[in-house]
Every structure is written in C-alpha cells, then in structure tokens.
Amino acid sequence: MKLILTSLSLMALAAAPAAAWAAAVGQPAPAFSATDTAGRTISLADFKGRHVVLEWVNPGCPYVRKHYESGNLPATQKQATAQGVVWLAVNSTASEHGDYLPPGQLAAWMKARGAVPTATLMDEDGQLGRAYGARTTPHMYVIDPKGVLVYAGAIDSKPTANPADIASATNHVTAALADTLAGRAVATPVTRPYGCAVKYGGAG
C-alpha cells in the first residue's frame, strides 16, 4: 500500500508542472519557441506588443477541412493579418500518427487552400499544444499585445463538420479580435472548442 501511495504521489508531482503552465484566459500566455515549416525558429517573444492568434490544425480532420476547403479559415486569416495580427497555425500531430504531414507537405496543403498564416509551426512532441491545453483541431487562442490570453475556444458557434453551417455561424475569433483591437474587453472570452482530438504522441 505504501508503495502504491508513493507511486501515486510521484505521478501527481510529475503532473503538477504541466497543470501549472496550462494556458488560462486572463493570464499571461505561455512562452514558446518552435520550428516552422520553412525551418525557422519562431518564438512568441518575437511578437511582443502585437496581437497573436494561435490555431491548431490537422489536415486529416474533417472539421479542419470544413473551414479550409470552404475558404473560411483562409479568409479569417487574411482579415486578421491585414490588421497587423500575427497568425500562427500549429500542428501538434505526432509524427507516428497516420494524419501526420512532414513540413513540406503541410506547407503545400496550406498553400493550396489559400492559407496565409504568418507561420505554420511544427509541434510533433506536443509541448506547445500541451502548454496551451489544446484539445481539438481547430482550437483557437487570441493573445493581446501585453501577452495576455484573451480568448480560447472554438473558431465559430456551429460545432459541425458541415460547410453549409458557416454562413449562419458567429466567428468567435473575428469577434474577439474586433474587441481587443478596439481596446475593449473580449465579450465572449471562452467558448467550447470542437473538432477532432489533437493527435498527441505517447500518453498525450
């Protein structure tokens, strides 16, 4: 019994740092550095003083395809980056998973669909995804110029894989950016994300 309790205690201690660093709206966004599909090292600190959107992506997910093949996510990216927002797509799919695309193929997939993120980050070990608590593709986050997380959740209000639902949906990311770019508190700072589970490796 003592051995079992000790093992459980060690497991709890091991889990504590991850929980402590989990992203929370209203708190500083976790710092990170990752390599993008072009081989560049991209850090959150590179964009200090700017609005930043993080978007979890997996081309193998039908919910992701809904928003890319309809043109919805590329249009949202274009609108945001035209306003000076930094947009970072993040792929946390483990390299051993069937949905994994190597950097060149992922970049080509994004380009073919008219995507215009500032960069697409490779997160095969899942460290970035776990730091933010990313659960689905897509899962969206907005960070303000002070480095504070001001929105976390779904891309929009219609949690389906049907592109026909986009026209009548509220785009939560566009709404959050409109508020924070105007210097207002985000009216709806947290929503429930929907999509496919992030394909983390190992126990993730």
N, C-alpha and C positions, 0 to 999 in steps of 0.2 A: 504493500500500500504506500509506504514512504517513497519507494522508487517511482511509482506512478504519479504521486503528487509532485515529486521533484521534476519529473518529465513535463507535466502539465505547466508547472511554473516556468520552466525554461521556454516552453512554447509561447506562453503569454508574454514573457520578456522579449522574445525574438520578434513577436508581432507588434510590440509597443512602438518601435521607431516608425514603422510604416503607418500606423494609425496616427501618430503624432504629426506626420508630414502630409497627411491626406488634405487635399485642397478643400477649402470651405469658403463659401461666398461671404464677403465682408472681411476676409483675412488676406494677408499677402499671398500672392500666387507662388507656388513652389518654384525655385530656381531650377534651371536645367540647361544642359548642353547636349546636342545630338547631331549626328551627321545627316545631311540631306541627300536627296537622290543624285545630286551633282558632286557629292563628295566633300562639300563644305561643312565646317563645324558651325552650327547655329546655336546661339545662347539666348535665353530670354533677356539677359542683361544687355544684349546688343540693341534692344529696342526700348531702353529706358526713356520714359517721357512720351511714349506713344501708346495708342490703343492696340491691343493684340487679340486676335481671335485664334483659338485652337479648335481644330476639327478632327475628330478621329474618323479614319477612313479605312475601308476594306473593299476593294472592287468585287470580291466574291459575294458580297452581301446584297440581297435584293432591295433592301431599304436604301443602301448607298446608291445602287443603280437607279432606283426611282428618282433620286434627287440629281443625279448626274446626267442620265440619259434624257431626262425631261428638260435639262438646261437650268434647273432651279438653283443648284448649288453654284455652278459657274457664274450665274447672274448675280447671286448674293455676294460672291467673292469680288466680282467686278465693281459692284456698287460700293462695297466696303473699302477696297483698295483705292478707288477713285477719291475717297475722302481721307486718304492718308493712313488708313488702318493697315496694320501688319496682319497677314493671314497665314497661319502655319497649319498645314494639314499634317497629321501624324498617323503613321501606320505602325501599330503595335502587334501586328500578326507575327507569331513566332515562325522562324524560318523552316521548322519541320512541319508546319501545318499546310494542308493542301491549298489553302487560299493565298499562301504567301507568294508575293511577286518580288523578284530582286529589283534593286533601284532603277535600272534602266527600263525594265518592263513597266514598273509602276509609273515612272515619269511619262512613258509613251502613252499609257492608258489615260492618264490625266490630260495630257496634251490633246489627245484625240477627241476628248469630250469638252474641249474649250475651257478647261480649268485654268485659273490664273492665281493660285496661291503665291504668296511671297516665297515660300519654300515648302517642300514636302519632306518631312523628317522620317527617318527610319528608326524604329524603336523595337527591334527584334527581341531584345531581352526584357522588354516590358517595363523598364524602370520608370520611364516618363509616364506611361499610362497608369501605372500603379500609384505614382506620386499624386496624380490628379484624381484617382478613383474612377477613371474612365471605364464604363461598363458596356457601352454599346457602340455600334457604328451605324449612323453617326452619333457622336456625343460632343456637345458644343460648350465652349467656355469663352467668356469675354473678360479681358484684363484691362483695367484703366491705366492712364499714364502714371499713376502713383504706384503701380504694381499690385493693385488690389483686385482680387477676383470679384467681378460684379454681376456675372451671370453664369449659370451652369445648368445644362439640361438638354432639351430636345431642339432640333432645328425648327420644328413648327408644331402646330396644335392638332395635326391629324396623324395619329400613330398607325399608319397603314403603309403597305408597300405599293399602293395603287397611285400612279402618277396623276390620275384624274382628281385626286383629293387636294392636290397642291393649290389649285386656283382658289379654293374656298378656305384655305388654312391661314392662320396667323403665323407669320415668320417671326419666331421669338428672337432670333439673332439680330435681324434688321431692327426690330423694335427696341432691343436692349442697346444696340449701337446708337440709335436715334436719341435715346435718353442720355446716355453717357457722353456722347459727342456734344450735346447741348448743355452739359454741365448739370443735368438732373440725376437724381437717384433713379436707378432702373426700376420701373414699375412692377415688373414680374421678374425677380432675380433668380428664382429657382423653378424649374419645371421637371417633370419626369422624363428622362431620356427614353427613346425607343429605338429599336433596331436589332441587329444581330449581336450576340455576345462577342466582346473583344476576344480574339483567339490568342490568348496569352500562352506561353510555354510553361512547362513544369506544373507547379501547383497553382499557378495564377488563374 
